[in-house]
Amino acid sequence: MTTLLSPEELEARLRDVGRRRYHSLHPFHKLLHGGELNFGQVQAWALNRYFYQAMIPVKDSSILARMEEPELRRAWRQRIIDHDGDREGEGGIARWLKLTDGLGLDRDYVTSLRGLLPATRFAVEAYVHFVRDKSLLEAIASSLTEMFSPGIIGERVAGMLKNYDFVSKETLAYFDKRLTEAPRDADFALDYVKRNARTPEQQQAAIRALEFKCDVLWVQLDALYFAYVDPAMPYPGAFVPEAARARQEA
Ligand SMILES: O=C(O)c1cc(C(=O)O)c2c(n1)C(=O)C(=O)c1cc(C(=O)O)[nH]c1-2
């Protein structure tokens, strides 16, 4: 039988999930941050991750719609504004497209999702469905990977600026804002989970939700690794970096 944890013990268990399973541990990220990917592989990462970015406000709208207290909605709606902006050209999704522009990818191609790997699509959709179908507590707990993101973002920006001449501070500007947004969002969500997971079952469900979310992030990198690093077999129809395409056509 599982026992009731104190809020502090629950937090420690949640943080432990990140220590063991966060996508900072994935070999694809180690290559990305260490400067060991080529231009086409970095393009593939940015193109696939666009779909994650684009669906974040969709999943947050679904969480918002289930919040019955104005106080909660007021806090959560900021996430949607952060990603969508208040007008065309503003917000996180627009900033992500600056990155894909900077990497020479055609905007219409990126947003059409034609080049996406199927595993990216399935993982991101699973996240959207999870928050829709599970309890509000689990939906909020699944966002808690953001507790761990400032560390990886710091490492990523420093590593990419140092190692790749095809990225700049301007093209990586997306991540600047995340360094303040993510801790604010994670503090709020962690406080909610600590206050509302009041039974051993609810606490276990919150921990499992965070594990699930780590899986959502992890499999996206598995898919990139398989398609673009080793054995480098892009799914038929998915994005093919120019160099690989030229080889295929030769
Ligand atoms: O760069 C990253 O490694 C990273 C990780 C995560 C995360 O841990 O889920 C998010 C983001 N970035 C991010 O930019 C973002 O907007 C975001 C929203 C969420 C969420 O679950 O609501 N996670 C993340």
The ligand as an SDF file (V2000), in Angstrom:
LIG
                    3D

 24 26  0  0  0  0  0  0  0  0999 V2000
   13.4480   23.5090  -24.3520 O   0  0  0  0  0  0  0  0  0  0  0  0
   13.0320   22.6040  -23.6310 C   0  0  0  0  0  0  0  0  0  0  0  0
   13.7440   21.6390  -23.3010 O   0  0  0  0  0  0  0  0  0  0  0  0
   11.6430   22.7140  -23.1430 C   0  0  0  0  0  0  0  0  0  0  0  0
   11.0920   21.7700  -22.3200 C   0  0  0  0  0  0  0  0  0  0  0  0
    9.7480   21.9060  -21.9310 C   0  0  0  0  0  0  0  0  0  0  0  0
    9.2500   20.8740  -21.0190 C   0  0  0  0  0  0  0  0  0  0  0  0
   10.0290   20.4180  -20.1600 O   0  0  0  0  0  0  0  0  0  0  0  0
    8.1290   20.4330  -21.1520 O   0  0  0  0  0  0  0  0  0  0  0  0
    8.9780   22.9950  -22.3990 C   0  0  0  0  0  0  0  0  0  0  0  0
    9.6560   23.9200  -23.2100 C   0  0  0  0  0  0  0  0  0  0  0  0
   10.9470   23.7770  -23.5590 N   0  0  0  0  0  0  0  0  0  0  0  0
    8.9800   25.0910  -23.7080 C   0  0  0  0  0  0  0  0  0  0  0  0
    9.6040   25.8950  -24.3980 O   0  0  0  0  0  0  0  0  0  0  0  0
    7.6280   25.2960  -23.4240 C   0  0  0  0  0  0  0  0  0  0  0  0
    7.0330   26.2790  -23.8590 O   0  0  0  0  0  0  0  0  0  0  0  0
    6.9510   24.3470  -22.6360 C   0  0  0  0  0  0  0  0  0  0  0  0
    5.6170   24.2780  -22.2250 C   0  0  0  0  0  0  0  0  0  0  0  0
    5.5250   23.1050  -21.5250 C   0  0  0  0  0  0  0  0  0  0  0  0
    4.3230   22.5150  -20.9200 C   0  0  0  0  0  0  0  0  0  0  0  0
    4.3500   21.3080  -20.6500 O   0  0  0  0  0  0  0  0  0  0  0  0
    3.3250   23.2410  -20.7210 O   0  0  0  0  0  0  0  0  0  0  0  0
    6.7220   22.4930  -21.4920 N   0  0  0  0  0  0  0  0  0  0  0  0
    7.6180   23.2200  -22.1530 C   0  0  0  0  0  0  0  0  0  0  0  0
  1  2  2  0
  2  3  1  0
  2  4  1  0
  4  5  1  0
  4 12  2  0
  5  6  2  0
  6  7  1  0
  6 10  1  0
  7  8  2  0
  7  9  1  0
 10 11  2  0
 10 24  1  0
 11 12  1  0
 11 13  1  0
 13 14  2  0
 13 15  1  0
 15 16  2  0
 15 17  1  0
 17 18  1  0
 17 24  2  0
 18 19  2  0
 19 20  1  0
 19 23  1  0
 20 21  2  0
 20 22  1  0
 23 24  1  0
M  END
$$$$
